[in-house]
Amino acid sequence: MIQGDELPRAPALADMRAIRYAGAPVAVVVNGDLAVLAPALDVLGPEDALHRFVGAMCRLAMELELGIAQGAYEDERAEGYSRGC
């Protein structure tokens, strides 16, 4: 619970990873444990192929952030990862 003038800590930009596909921002991963899809993509639902593809890109970003996977995040790498899912 917040008391007085205390504010919850907002994630720093360093804690966020922008996910881009075909040159456009499609999602953001925060702290390796939260993925927020762009509204236009989110409304498509998990049955949509692009929605699932971007979800897999986010998964790689999360695995890298949490140390489950090794290396640096690059959108091209995430696209390859998504194609293999």
Number of C-alpha atoms within 10 A of each C-alpha: 6 7 6 6 6 8 9 8 6 7 10 9 10 8 12 16 19 16 25 19 16 9 8 8 12 23 22 19 21 21 18 20 13 13 22 16 19 15 10 10 17 15 11 13 12 13 8 12 11 16 19 17 20 23 20 20 29 31 20 24 29 22 15 16 22 13 11 9 13 11 8 10 18 13 19 13 13 22 19 12 15 18 10 9 9
